[in-house]
């Protein structure tokens, strides 16, 4: 088997493509021949040693894969050899073969290609948990998505619209925001060029029911000030690099709540919940209410190029590594 290895923390250039030994299957694990790996911004932070999960070198990055089961632990009953599956992990996905816990491995949604399934779990799983598990978004509510042009953001636009919400997509690129409209957004706001609250006023939107925030910084503070009574603010990430101090008085005055979502850890602590979420997402996929897409595909050995491309933030849709 082959693996992409981090021997020391650093930029994507530190990655090495090496021949490695096959891993032993544990009782409650499955062995998967990897077809493709999803590429995420968290992979870059992990390589730098700056993510919540900080493995010591040498290790492989990678949070999600798709492939075929080629081995079963003796305690595994919910899967069988030959199953097409997708799996999530805290790191270690950039490999041609992987051993992962059975409970973190899921059947691929019906008729979804393996190359699409590789980049499906993290983005759509995170967006669904943010909107449904945390925010409990309701039909007709107004949902503001900060960072709507990123992977999780695009998924959130689709899911929120599928759940009959009014969707305001906020991002820093006009061309990418146009793609959000094609995904169902009712309104778009470029928060690099416009003041958020002024733009909401122009749209005659006084208050927001739900905010999904992947950005942080000043945008967070502006959005908190726009919350409606019983509003919900869901913190998913800080792509701006600025962790904001959410004003508690604003939450108090609107009887609102701020909820943090660390989806990777949630997936490991509550795998049964995540399994149910994926079944709900499969229903939306079958109805063509969500349409996951890949922007660009690289070979596994070119993982460093894929991550540098991701850093350019030009993609709409996932970047994926193909093993063969």
Backbone bond lengths (Angstrom), bond angles and torsions (degrees), N, CA, C in turn:
res aa  C-N    CA-C-N  psi(-1)  N-CA   C-N-CA  omega(-1)  CA-C   N-CA-C  phi
1 X - - - 1.452 - - 1.525 110.44 -
2 X 1.338 115.94 164.20 1.456 121.41 -179.71 1.525 109.72 -125.34
3 X 1.318 115.96 148.07 1.462 121.91 -178.77 1.526 110.08 -138.27
4 X 1.314 115.59 149.67 1.468 122.07 169.67 1.524 106.28 -93.79
5 X 1.327 116.71 120.16 1.463 122.16 -169.00 1.531 111.91 -114.65
6 X 1.323 114.96 139.61 1.470 122.64 169.40 1.523 107.30 -103.04
7 X 1.324 117.40 108.85 1.468 121.39 179.00 1.525 112.20 -90.59
8 X 1.334 115.99 -19.18 1.469 121.64 175.06 1.523 107.27 -154.91
9 X 1.335 116.20 148.69 1.461 120.34 179.55 1.530 110.42 -63.02
10 X 1.340 115.60 146.23 1.453 119.20 177.54 1.517 112.04 166.70
11 X 1.307 116.51 -159.89 1.459 122.96 178.45 1.531 110.23 -77.76
12 X 1.334 118.12 171.52 1.470 120.50 -178.74 1.523 114.87 -53.55
13 X 1.329 118.12 -24.40 1.469 120.68 -179.60 1.527 113.03 -64.36
14 X 1.344 118.36 -15.94 1.468 119.81 -178.85 1.530 111.83 -75.42
15 X 1.332 117.96 -12.10 1.463 121.16 -176.22 1.529 111.46 -66.33
16 X 1.330 115.13 139.90 1.462 122.15 177.08 1.523 109.46 -125.39
17 X 1.321 116.42 137.21 1.469 122.44 177.30 1.522 107.76 -97.48
18 X 1.332 116.88 113.43 1.458 120.77 -170.46 1.528 111.74 -133.21
19 X 1.307 115.18 153.37 1.464 121.21 171.11 1.524 108.29 -78.48
20 X 1.326 117.16 130.47 1.465 121.37 -175.59 1.520 110.28 -132.81
21 X 1.324 115.31 169.33 1.459 120.49 -178.93 1.522 111.60 -83.48
22 X 1.319 115.58 146.63 1.460 121.43 176.22 1.523 109.65 -66.20
23 X 1.342 117.01 144.97 1.464 121.77 -177.84 1.529 111.52 -89.55
24 X 1.304 115.41 152.42 1.457 121.99 177.81 1.528 109.86 -78.36
25 X 1.335 115.91 140.58 1.462 120.76 178.67 1.526 109.69 -84.69
26 X 1.325 116.05 126.23 1.460 121.62 174.38 1.531 109.79 -82.98
27 X 1.334 116.55 166.27 1.468 121.36 -174.76 1.525 113.23 -55.98
28 X 1.350 116.92 -38.91 1.462 120.73 -175.04 1.518 112.40 -106.96
29 X 1.333 115.91 24.90 1.461 121.06 -177.43 1.523 112.08 -117.10
30 X 1.317 114.65 167.24 1.466 121.24 173.60 1.524 108.56 -126.61
31 X 1.335 115.16 151.00 1.464 120.20 174.42 1.524 107.29 -105.59
32 X 1.332 115.38 131.70 1.464 121.10 -174.61 1.524 110.24 -123.17
33 X 1.327 115.49 132.34 1.457 120.54 167.69 1.515 106.36 -81.02
34 X 1.315 116.21 113.41 1.464 120.85 -171.86 1.527 110.55 -76.71
35 X 1.324 114.46 131.19 1.460 121.30 174.47 1.521 110.22 -91.60
36 X 1.353 115.67 -48.73 1.457 121.08 -177.03 1.520 110.31 -150.83
37 X 1.326 116.35 158.95 1.466 122.86 179.54 1.528 108.80 -125.85
38 X 1.319 117.16 134.69 1.452 121.02 173.47 1.524 110.28 -76.75
39 X 1.333 116.43 143.93 1.464 122.33 179.14 1.525 107.75 -107.90
40 X 1.340 116.68 129.58 1.458 122.16 -177.00 1.527 110.39 -131.54
41 X 1.338 115.56 154.73 1.457 119.88 178.48 1.529 111.29 -60.88
42 X 1.332 116.12 -30.15 1.467 119.90 177.63 1.524 111.62 -61.02
43 X 1.340 117.38 -27.51 1.469 120.39 177.61 1.528 110.57 -62.12
44 X 1.330 115.58 -39.69 1.463 120.33 179.61 1.529 110.47 -64.46
45 X 1.331 116.32 -43.34 1.464 120.54 178.96 1.532 110.78 -65.37
46 X 1.336 116.78 -37.84 1.470 120.46 178.92 1.527 110.64 -64.36
47 X 1.320 116.38 -42.49 1.465 121.11 178.59 1.525 111.00 -61.21
48 X 1.331 116.21 -35.25 1.452 121.18 178.99 1.534 113.06 -80.19
49 X 1.352 116.46 -10.30 1.460 120.41 -175.98 1.515 112.38 77.36
50 X 1.341 117.33 26.81 1.459 121.55 -174.49 1.530 113.06 -118.81
51 X 1.328 116.91 10.27 1.456 119.13 -179.92 1.522 109.68 -94.04
52 X 1.362 115.64 167.61 1.466 119.25 178.39 1.531 110.81 -56.76
53 X 1.336 115.33 -41.21 1.467 121.18 175.97 1.523 107.12 -90.07
54 X 1.342 117.04 121.07 1.470 119.54 -173.29 1.537 110.17 -125.83
55 X 1.339 116.52 77.39 1.468 119.20 178.68 1.523 111.48 -67.52
56 X 1.311 115.69 150.28 1.466 119.74 177.33 1.521 110.06 -85.87
57 X 1.342 117.97 136.88 1.471 120.52 175.63 1.527 110.49 -60.41
58 X 1.328 118.65 149.66 1.467 125.55 -1.62 1.533 111.96 -82.92
59 X 1.321 115.62 144.21 1.459 121.20 176.33 1.523 108.55 -156.19
60 X 1.327 115.63 168.63 1.457 121.68 173.33 1.522 109.24 -107.75
61 X 1.330 118.39 137.78 1.460 120.11 172.85 1.529 110.03 -78.51
62 X 1.316 116.67 -178.17 1.462 120.47 175.82 1.509 113.07 116.37
63 X 1.353 116.31 124.03 1.464 122.24 -175.33 1.519 113.95 -105.51
64 X 1.336 118.26 -14.06 1.467 119.60 -173.00 1.523 110.45 -155.37
65 X 1.328 114.94 146.28 1.466 120.75 179.27 1.530 110.05 -146.48
66 X 1.317 114.90 163.99 1.462 121.18 166.96 1.520 108.03 -127.00
67 X 1.328 115.99 154.95 1.450 118.50 179.57 1.514 112.83 172.78
68 X 1.320 114.93 -162.48 1.466 122.29 -176.77 1.520 109.87 -119.42
69 X 1.319 116.85 133.83 1.466 121.15 178.50 1.523 109.74 -70.61
70 X 1.340 115.37 126.88 1.475 120.67 179.37 1.525 111.97 -120.16
71 X 1.330 117.45 -1.86 1.462 120.90 178.95 1.513 111.45 -159.06
72 X 1.325 117.46 146.40 1.460 123.23 -178.36 1.518 111.15 -127.58
73 X 1.332 116.61 136.64 1.451 120.86 169.66 1.528 109.34 -69.06
74 X 1.321 117.18 155.24 1.473 120.33 -173.50 1.529 113.17 -66.75
75 X 1.333 118.11 -16.58 1.464 120.60 179.94 1.526 113.13 -98.75
76 X 1.329 117.24 6.58 1.467 121.27 -177.16 1.528 110.19 -91.55
77 X 1.330 116.06 126.37 1.467 120.48 179.68 1.523 113.13 -124.51
78 X 1.343 117.22 -18.04 1.468 119.88 -174.10 1.522 113.75 -86.13
79 X 1.341 117.38 -5.97 1.459 121.92 177.54 1.510 109.87 -127.58
80 X 1.342 115.29 164.64 1.468 120.00 176.45 1.528 109.65 -140.28
81 X 1.313 116.20 160.80 1.455 122.02 178.15 1.535 108.97 -58.25
82 X 1.317 115.46 134.07 1.461 120.53 178.46 1.510 114.97 95.74
83 X 1.347 117.06 -9.42 1.470 119.86 178.82 1.523 110.88 -63.11
84 X 1.333 116.16 137.15 1.464 121.34 170.80 1.520 107.69 -86.08
85 X 1.332 116.90 121.73 1.456 120.78 -171.36 1.520 111.19 -137.36
86 X 1.334 114.01 166.72 1.462 121.62 168.54 1.518 106.60 -125.97
87 X 1.314 117.07 145.51 1.459 121.52 -177.85 1.516 110.31 -133.79
88 X 1.324 114.94 153.65 1.457 120.86 175.10 1.525 108.87 -121.51
89 X 1.306 115.78 150.57 1.458 121.45 -179.16 1.526 109.28 -151.29
90 X 1.324 117.53 163.46 1.462 120.87 179.62 1.530 111.50 -74.12
91 X 1.310 116.03 -28.77 1.459 123.99 172.33 1.523 105.92 -173.17
92 X 1.343 116.83 169.41 1.459 119.57 175.54 1.511 115.92 103.22
93 X 1.340 117.79 13.13 1.456 119.47 -175.18 1.514 116.13 -86.54
94 X 1.336 118.33 -14.68 1.468 120.23 -176.50 1.531 109.83 -81.48
95 X 1.321 115.10 70.03 1.458 121.16 -177.99 1.526 109.65 -143.95
96 X 1.309 116.10 161.05 1.467 120.17 176.27 1.531 111.66 -84.51
97 X 1.308 115.77 -12.86 1.471 121.34 179.19 1.524 107.22 -152.03
98 X 1.326 116.63 138.83 1.461 118.93 -175.01 1.523 110.86 -144.39
99 X 1.330 115.56 147.60 1.462 122.26 173.23 1.524 107.39 -112.43
100 X 1.342 116.01 123.67 1.463 121.56 -176.93 1.525 109.77 -137.44
101 X 1.334 117.66 157.08 1.464 119.96 176.19 1.527 111.63 -58.13
102 X 1.301 115.65 139.27 1.463 121.10 179.32 1.518 111.60 -58.84
103 X 1.343 117.51 -37.20 1.458 120.64 -175.91 1.522 112.89 -70.64
104 X 1.336 117.40 -15.40 1.462 121.21 177.22 1.529 111.64 -101.91
105 X 1.319 115.55 18.10 1.460 122.96 -179.81 1.524 108.21 -120.08
106 X 1.340 116.32 135.02 1.458 120.96 -170.72 1.523 110.86 -133.89
107 X 1.321 115.74 148.10 1.461 120.16 174.04 1.532 108.57 -63.13
108 X 1.314 115.60 140.72 1.462 120.28 177.20 1.533 108.73 -71.83
109 X 1.331 118.00 137.05 1.472 120.07 176.47 1.528 111.84 -50.98
110 X 1.311 116.13 143.81 1.469 122.25 -176.61 1.528 111.78 -51.83
111 X 1.329 115.04 130.20 1.471 123.34 175.70 1.532 114.12 68.18
112 X 1.338 117.00 12.10 1.464 118.62 175.95 1.532 109.33 -87.37
113 X 1.329 118.45 124.53 1.470 120.46 178.20 1.528 111.77 -62.72
114 X 1.327 116.52 148.93 1.462 120.97 179.57 1.528 111.70 -58.51
115 X 1.309 117.25 -35.94 1.457 120.69 -177.11 1.528 111.14 -67.63
116 X 1.336 117.50 -28.87 1.459 122.19 175.39 1.525 110.18 -81.17
117 X 1.325 116.26 -40.83 1.471 121.48 -177.73 1.519 112.48 -61.46
118 X 1.324 117.59 -26.63 1.470 121.02 -179.37 1.520 111.74 -61.89
119 X 1.326 117.26 -33.08 1.460 120.90 -177.57 1.519 113.60 -106.32
120 X 1.325 116.75 11.99 1.460 121.40 -175.89 1.530 114.90 -85.78
121 X 1.341 120.36 -43.70 1.477 120.11 -168.67 1.515 115.32 -60.56
122 X 1.322 118.59 -49.15 1.466 120.59 -172.05 1.530 111.37 -69.17
123 X 1.345 117.46 -49.80 1.452 119.18 -175.98 1.526 111.89 -67.39
124 X 1.321 116.71 -52.14 1.461 119.62 -176.99 1.522 111.84 -74.27
125 X 1.326 117.19 -34.38 1.460 119.78 176.08 1.513 112.01 -63.79
126 X 1.336 116.56 -43.86 1.470 121.10 178.86 1.524 110.92 -64.57
127 X 1.329 116.18 -46.85 1.465 120.04 -178.26 1.522 111.16 -62.25
128 X 1.330 117.60 -41.49 1.465 121.05 -179.40 1.523 110.86 -65.99
129 X 1.331 116.96 -44.15 1.465 119.96 178.81 1.526 110.98 -62.13
130 X 1.331 116.50 -40.67 1.464 120.39 -179.65 1.525 111.30 -62.88
131 X 1.329 115.86 -46.70 1.462 120.56 -174.74 1.520 113.58 -78.19
132 X 1.322 116.41 -40.71 1.471 120.48 -171.51 1.526 112.00 -98.88
133 X 1.330 117.29 -54.23 1.461 119.96 -177.52 1.520 111.81 -67.99
134 X 1.329 116.26 -47.07 1.467 120.35 -175.88 1.528 112.58 -85.76
135 X 1.323 117.02 -55.68 1.463 120.70 -173.31 1.522 113.33 -82.64
136 X 1.336 116.87 -23.32 1.479 120.67 -176.63 1.529 110.22 50.35
137 X 1.328 114.21 49.82 1.462 120.72 -176.90 1.526 110.56 -60.45
138 X 1.324 116.08 141.37 1.458 121.80 -176.40 1.530 110.64 -115.53
139 X 1.313 115.08 157.89 1.457 122.06 177.79 1.531 109.63 -55.98
140 X 1.324 115.34 131.74 1.458 120.50 176.92 1.513 115.12 87.96
141 X 1.332 118.19 -9.61 1.461 120.19 179.13 1.526 110.52 -75.07
142 X 1.338 114.57 155.53 1.458 120.54 178.19 1.518 109.51 -94.31
143 X 1.320 115.10 126.58 1.468 121.62 -176.01 1.523 109.58 -120.29
144 X 1.321 116.10 121.92 1.466 123.17 177.80 1.525 108.70 -101.51
145 X 1.326 117.16 125.76 1.455 121.47 -178.04 1.523 109.10 -114.56
146 X 1.325 116.52 111.67 1.460 122.89 177.66 1.527 109.04 -90.00
147 X 1.321 116.90 121.47 1.456 120.03 -173.36 1.512 110.69 88.87
148 X 1.338 115.87 35.23 1.465 121.11 -174.03 1.523 113.52 -70.48
149 X 1.333 117.19 -14.74 1.465 119.01 -177.44 1.525 112.96 -90.77
150 X 1.342 117.55 -4.26 1.459 120.85 175.08 1.515 111.15 -83.97
151 X 1.324 116.85 179.11 1.461 121.17 -176.60 1.513 113.66 -59.65
152 X 1.340 116.84 -51.86 1.464 120.54 178.98 1.524 109.98 -66.80
153 X 1.324 116.82 -36.67 1.454 120.91 -179.42 1.517 112.88 -62.34
154 X 1.327 116.99 -46.16 1.464 120.93 178.54 1.527 110.45 -61.85
155 X 1.337 116.18 -42.79 1.461 120.35 177.54 1.524 110.54 -61.52
156 X 1.340 116.66 -39.97 1.462 121.03 179.57 1.522 111.52 -64.92
157 X 1.332 117.01 -38.59 1.466 120.36 176.50 1.524 109.89 -59.07
158 X 1.324 116.38 -48.91 1.467 120.63 -178.59 1.521 111.85 -61.90
159 X 1.332 116.37 -47.19 1.463 120.39 -176.07 1.524 111.04 -67.36
160 X 1.331 117.14 -44.57 1.458 120.48 179.69 1.530 110.89 -60.38
161 X 1.323 116.11 -40.08 1.463 119.75 178.98 1.524 110.33 -69.52
162 X 1.335 117.04 -38.64 1.463 120.62 177.59 1.522 111.73 -62.36
163 X 1.346 116.10 -26.93 1.460 121.51 178.77 1.533 111.75 -92.73
164 X 1.321 115.88 14.59 1.479 122.84 174.44 1.528 113.46 65.59
165 X 1.322 116.64 37.71 1.457 120.82 173.01 1.526 109.79 -94.75
166 X 1.332 116.03 159.26 1.457 121.44 169.37 1.523 106.45 -86.47
167 X 1.324 117.74 123.27 1.465 121.56 -169.21 1.531 111.38 -112.42
168 X 1.336 114.98 126.19 1.465 122.12 173.28 1.527 107.18 -111.82
169 X 1.322 116.56 112.10 1.460 122.00 -178.34 1.524 109.63 -95.75
170 X 1.331 116.27 125.41 1.466 121.59 -178.66 1.520 109.97 -117.70
171 X 1.313 116.18 130.51 1.450 120.96 178.78 1.513 110.96 -157.54
172 X 1.329 116.54 -177.42 1.459 120.60 -175.67 1.502 114.98 -109.62
173 X 1.349 117.56 11.49 1.461 121.06 -178.62 1.521 109.26 -134.49
174 X 1.331 116.78 121.63 1.470 120.01 -178.75 1.524 112.36 -63.33
175 X 1.331 116.62 -39.29 1.469 118.92 -179.67 1.521 111.12 -65.98
176 X 1.324 116.70 -40.60 1.462 119.60 178.38 1.523 111.07 -68.75
177 X 1.315 117.00 -35.50 1.464 120.02 178.78 1.524 110.98 -65.42
178 X 1.316 117.50 -31.22 1.459 119.96 174.60 1.526 110.75 -63.48
179 X 1.328 116.39 -34.68 1.466 120.32 175.83 1.521 110.78 -66.22
180 X 1.333 116.62 -32.74 1.470 120.29 176.86 1.525 110.88 -64.36
181 X 1.323 116.70 -35.77 1.463 120.09 176.45 1.523 109.95 -63.10
182 X 1.335 116.53 -41.02 1.471 119.71 178.22 1.519 111.77 -66.05
183 X 1.341 116.56 -21.18 1.463 121.26 177.85 1.529 112.07 -89.50
184 X 1.336 117.15 -2.95 1.455 119.31 174.53 1.512 116.61 119.98
185 X 1.340 118.64 -4.00 1.463 119.95 -178.92 1.527 110.56 -61.24
186 X 1.335 115.56 136.97 1.461 120.67 178.25 1.525 111.49 -79.38
187 X 1.335 115.79 -35.93 1.455 121.82 179.92 1.526 109.01 -139.90
188 X 1.319 116.12 154.81 1.472 120.31 174.63 1.526 108.79 -131.65
189 X 1.326 115.29 147.02 1.464 121.90 178.05 1.524 108.81 -136.02
190 X 1.326 116.05 126.01 1.460 121.19 173.96 1.525 107.48 -88.01
191 X 1.332 117.15 102.68 1.466 119.38 -174.36 1.529 113.38 -78.45
192 X 1.337 116.76 -3.26 1.465 119.04 173.39 1.533 110.91 -84.81
193 X 1.317 115.28 -22.83 1.463 119.93 -177.78 1.524 112.88 -107.65
194 X 1.328 116.94 -23.63 1.457 121.21 -174.17 1.527 110.70 -124.00
195 X 1.325 115.82 157.91 1.465 121.51 174.01 1.525 107.58 -87.89
196 X 1.316 116.54 124.14 1.454 122.13 -170.66 1.529 112.74 -53.65
197 X 1.321 116.50 -51.55 1.464 119.26 -174.64 1.533 111.90 -67.65
198 X 1.329 116.93 -32.66 1.467 120.11 176.14 1.526 111.27 -65.06
199 X 1.339 115.09 -40.65 1.466 119.42 -179.83 1.523 111.35 -68.47
200 X 1.333 116.59 -37.34 1.464 119.64 176.54 1.531 110.30 -62.49
201 X 1.319 116.41 -39.71 1.465 120.62 178.73 1.529 110.75 -63.10
202 X 1.338 116.67 -40.64 1.465 120.57 178.19 1.526 111.25 -62.71
203 X 1.338 115.84 -32.65 1.465 120.69 178.61 1.529 111.94 -82.85
204 X 1.352 114.99 -0.05 1.466 121.86 -178.10 1.535 111.56 60.39
205 X 1.330 113.82 36.13 1.465 121.08 174.87 1.521 106.75 -109.71
206 X 1.312 116.16 107.42 1.463 120.46 -174.89 1.526 112.10 -81.31
207 X 1.332 116.31 -37.54 1.465 119.48 -174.40 1.530 110.80 -144.33
208 X 1.334 114.65 159.06 1.465 122.32 -174.61 1.534 109.56 -118.21
209 X 1.337 116.16 135.96 1.469 119.90 177.05 1.530 111.89 -77.19
210 X 1.333 115.31 -46.36 1.470 120.43 -173.20 1.524 109.52 -134.49
211 X 1.333 115.95 133.66 1.464 121.85 172.41 1.529 108.35 -119.13
212 X 1.325 116.22 127.66 1.464 122.20 172.36 1.523 106.31 -109.25
213 X 1.337 117.10 116.53 1.466 121.36 -169.98 1.521 112.03 -116.35
214 X 1.331 115.77 114.03 1.462 121.88 174.34 1.524 111.94 -104.36
215 X 1.346 117.81 2.02 1.458 121.32 -166.55 1.529 114.11 -109.21
216 X 1.336 117.08 -51.56 1.454 120.56 -175.16 1.521 111.91 80.63
217 X 1.320 116.63 -164.64 1.458 121.74 178.07 1.515 113.18 69.53
218 X 1.323 116.13 -153.45 1.464 122.58 -176.90 1.526 112.16 -61.98
219 X 1.341 116.22 -31.08 1.459 120.39 -179.30 1.531 110.85 -60.38
220 X 1.323 115.99 -37.27 1.457 120.61 177.50 1.520 110.57 -60.82
221 X 1.304 116.35 -47.81 1.471 121.02 -177.50 1.524 111.00 -62.24
222 X 1.328 117.03 -40.91 1.461 120.69 178.72 1.523 111.02 -64.83
223 X 1.326 116.61 -40.15 1.458 120.65 -178.40 1.523 111.59 -69.71
224 X 1.323 117.11 -39.55 1.468 120.86 178.71 1.527 110.32 -58.99
225 X 1.327 116.55 -38.74 1.461 121.29 -179.20 1.533 111.97 -67.66
226 X 1.343 115.99 -15.84 1.461 120.26 -177.45 1.525 113.27 -99.86
227 X 1.330 117.53 4.34 1.463 120.29 -177.75 1.527 112.60 -66.37
228 X 1.310 115.19 145.68 1.461 123.31 176.38 1.535 109.13 -85.82
229 X 1.321 116.62 168.33 1.467 121.33 172.43 1.527 108.62 -56.32
230 X 1.330 117.33 131.83 1.469 124.15 -175.42 1.527 112.03 64.85
231 X 1.330 116.45 25.15 1.458 119.89 177.85 1.524 111.83 -68.94
232 X 1.332 115.16 158.53 1.468 121.39 179.89 1.525 109.98 -126.81
233 X 1.319 115.12 127.90 1.464 121.60 -179.41 1.528 107.69 -114.96
234 X 1.323 117.41 117.02 1.466 121.88 -175.18 1.529 109.52 -108.71
235 X 1.318 116.01 117.95 1.466 122.36 -179.14 1.530 108.73 -92.08
236 X 1.345 115.61 116.62 1.466 121.12 -178.67 1.524 111.70 -108.95
237 X 1.339 117.03 -34.03 1.462 118.85 -178.51 1.518 112.08 -170.98
238 X 1.339 115.02 -177.19 1.468 121.38 -175.70 1.526 109.50 -136.52
239 X 1.326 116.56 62.60 1.462 120.57 -175.92 1.521 112.63 -62.65
240 X 1.334 117.46 -22.77 1.466 120.02 177.46 1.523 111.65 -71.19
241 X 1.346 116.41 -15.85 1.459 120.85 -176.21 1.509 113.26 84.73
242 X 1.322 117.48 0.51 1.461 122.75 -177.08 1.521 109.54 -116.22
243 X 1.335 117.24 113.58 1.460 121.77 178.47 1.524 108.69 -86.04
244 X 1.334 117.94 115.10 1.469 120.59 -173.74 1.525 112.90 -82.48
245 X 1.313 115.45 158.30 1.461 121.99 169.88 1.529 107.36 -97.30
246 X 1.320 116.34 104.75 1.464 120.36 -177.53 1.525 109.32 -70.93
247 X 1.343 118.55 124.00 1.468 121.02 -178.52 1.535 111.21 -70.03
248 X 1.314 115.92 111.97 1.459 121.08 -176.49 1.522 112.27 -62.92
249 X 1.338 117.50 -29.81 1.469 119.48 179.98 1.523 111.80 -64.05
250 X 1.339 117.33 -32.15 1.451 121.24 178.02 1.535 111.04 -66.20
251 X 1.321 115.25 -38.57 1.465 119.65 177.14 1.529 110.01 -66.14
252 X 1.341 115.32 -43.85 1.459 120.27 -179.32 1.528 111.32 -60.35
253 X 1.337 116.96 -46.04 1.460 120.91 -175.03 1.525 112.67 -65.52
254 X 1.339 116.86 -23.68 1.456 120.29 -179.56 1.535 112.70 -110.31
255 X 1.338 115.71 10.42 1.473 119.39 -178.22 1.534 109.91 52.21
256 X 1.325 115.65 34.97 1.461 122.79 -173.44 1.528 110.90 -97.71
257 X 1.314 115.74 170.51 1.468 119.87 178.46 1.522 110.02 -135.46
258 X 1.326 114.91 150.45 1.459 122.44 173.52 1.531 107.33 -116.34
259 X 1.320 116.48 127.79 1.460 121.96 -175.09 1.526 108.95 -126.03
260 X 1.320 116.79 131.79 1.455 121.26 176.18 1.524 110.72 -91.02
261 X 1.331 116.36 142.54 1.464 121.83 177.50 1.521 109.76 -126.97
262 X 1.315 116.18 109.30 1.470 122.85 171.65 1.521 105.43 -105.57
263 X 1.329 115.21 86.67 1.460 120.23 -167.03 1.529 112.65 -64.03
264 X 1.314 117.42 -38.39 1.457 119.67 -179.30 1.511 112.29 -58.73
265 X 1.323 116.96 -42.84 1.460 120.90 178.65 1.529 110.51 -71.95
266 X 1.331 116.86 -38.65 1.465 120.63 176.64 1.522 110.46 -57.86
267 X 1.323 116.03 -42.90 1.464 120.45 -178.58 1.527 111.95 -61.24
268 X 1.340 116.29 -33.89 1.466 119.43 179.22 1.522 112.15 -81.12
269 X 1.322 117.11 -32.27 1.464 120.20 -179.00 1.528 112.91 -81.02
270 X 1.344 115.78 -30.63 1.464 120.05 -175.85 1.531 110.96 -132.08
271 X 1.329 117.51 62.63 1.473 120.40 -176.04 1.530 113.68 -62.26
272 X 1.327 117.72 -30.22 1.469 119.51 179.31 1.522 111.05 -67.28
273 X 1.337 116.32 -36.44 1.462 120.40 176.56 1.522 110.52 -64.87
274 X 1.318 116.61 -42.87 1.463 121.04 -179.57 1.533 110.08 -65.24
275 X 1.324 117.29 -37.55 1.464 120.73 177.84 1.530 110.42 -61.03
276 X 1.330 116.69 -43.03 1.471 120.68 177.63 1.523 110.81 -63.66
277 X 1.330 116.09 -39.16 1.465 120.11 178.61 1.525 110.62 -61.52
278 X 1.326 116.71 -43.72 1.464 119.88 -179.39 1.529 111.48 -64.99
279 X 1.315 117.44 -33.04 1.469 120.31 176.24 1.526 110.35 -66.60
280 X 1.339 117.15 -39.01 1.461 120.78 176.41 1.530 110.50 -66.16
281 X 1.331 115.84 -40.63 1.460 120.23 178.08 1.528 111.18 -65.20
282 X 1.325 116.54 -34.39 1.468 119.95 176.60 1.529 110.45 -62.02
283 X 1.330 116.91 -38.93 1.462 120.38 177.61 1.530 110.75 -61.45
284 X 1.339 116.19 -43.42 1.461 119.98 178.66 1.528 111.05 -65.60
285 X 1.328 116.31 -36.50 1.471 121.32 179.07 1.536 110.45 -66.39
286 X 1.325 116.66 -43.15 1.467 120.42 179.34 1.522 111.35 -62.27
287 X 1.341 116.11 -35.01 1.472 121.10 -179.98 1.532 111.82 -83.27
288 X 1.339 115.97 -0.06 1.464 123.16 -179.50 1.528 112.62 61.63
289 X 1.342 114.85 28.83 1.457 120.58 175.32 1.525 111.56 -83.68
290 X 1.320 116.86 -21.26 1.458 122.24 170.12 1.526 107.75 -124.50
291 X 1.320 116.39 141.58 1.463 120.98 -175.55 1.522 109.92 -135.26
292 X 1.346 116.45 76.95 1.467 119.34 179.35 1.521 110.82 -58.67
293 X 1.328 115.38 142.89 1.459 119.92 -177.94 1.519 110.64 -144.05
294 X 1.306 115.37 153.17 1.458 121.68 173.92 1.520 109.59 -100.63
295 X 1.319 114.86 140.94 1.464 120.41 177.75 1.523 110.99 -91.16
296 X 1.327 116.31 -41.60 1.465 120.60 -176.90 1.521 109.56 -155.58
297 X 1.325 115.66 144.37 1.467 121.83 -178.73 1.531 109.04 -120.29
298 X 1.343 115.54 129.51 1.458 122.70 176.20 1.524 109.22 -115.68
299 X 1.307 116.86 160.28 1.459 120.50 171.09 1.525 109.34 -76.63
300 X 1.336 116.74 152.01 1.462 121.24 -178.46 1.525 111.49 -54.67
301 X 1.316 117.05 -41.04 1.470 120.03 -177.95 1.530 112.66 -67.06
302 X 1.324 116.23 -13.73 1.463 120.73 178.55 1.529 111.84 -104.35
303 X 1.321 116.14 32.50 1.465 121.66 -177.12 1.524 112.42 -59.15
304 X 1.334 116.96 -37.80 1.472 118.94 -179.51 1.525 110.98 -63.22
305 X 1.338 117.35 -38.11 1.466 121.14 177.14 1.527 110.67 -64.50
306 X 1.325 115.98 -40.48 1.465 120.89 -179.68 1.530 110.88 -62.78
307 X 1.320 116.29 -42.22 1.461 119.97 -179.09 1.524 111.65 -69.98
308 X 1.323 117.17 -36.58 1.463 119.87 176.83 1.531 110.43 -67.28
309 X 1.314 116.00 -35.61 1.469 120.18 176.00 1.527 109.96 -64.43
310 X 1.328 116.64 -41.33 1.469 121.06 177.96 1.527 110.82 -61.01
311 X 1.333 116.48 -37.57 1.466 120.71 179.59 1.522 112.55 -63.82
312 X 1.330 116.80 -24.43 1.465 120.57 178.67 1.527 111.67 -73.44
313 X 1.353 116.67 -14.67 1.477 123.28 176.44 1.525 112.70 55.99
314 X 1.309 116.27 38.98 1.465 120.42 179.03 1.527 112.25 -97.89
315 X 1.305 116.42 -8.69 1.464 118.94 -172.27 1.517 113.11 -86.12
316 X 1.336 114.99 144.22 1.457 123.77 164.36 1.519 104.73 -118.64
317 X 1.305 117.31 114.17 1.453 120.83 -170.20 1.514 110.10 103.04
318 X 1.314 116.26 174.73 1.459 121.68 -172.15 1.519 113.18 -81.09
319 X 1.319 113.86 152.31 1.463 122.52 165.37 1.517 106.41 -102.31
320 X 1.326 116.11 132.83 1.468 121.14 -172.38 1.521 109.53 -131.08
321 X 1.335 115.10 145.69 1.472 121.75 173.71 1.524 108.70 -101.86
322 X 1.310 116.97 126.19 1.465 122.92 178.01 1.521 107.71 -97.80
323 X 1.330 116.44 128.97 1.473 119.90 -175.89 1.526 110.18 -74.09
324 X 1.321 118.48 -45.21 1.468 120.45 -178.89 1.526 111.45 -119.87
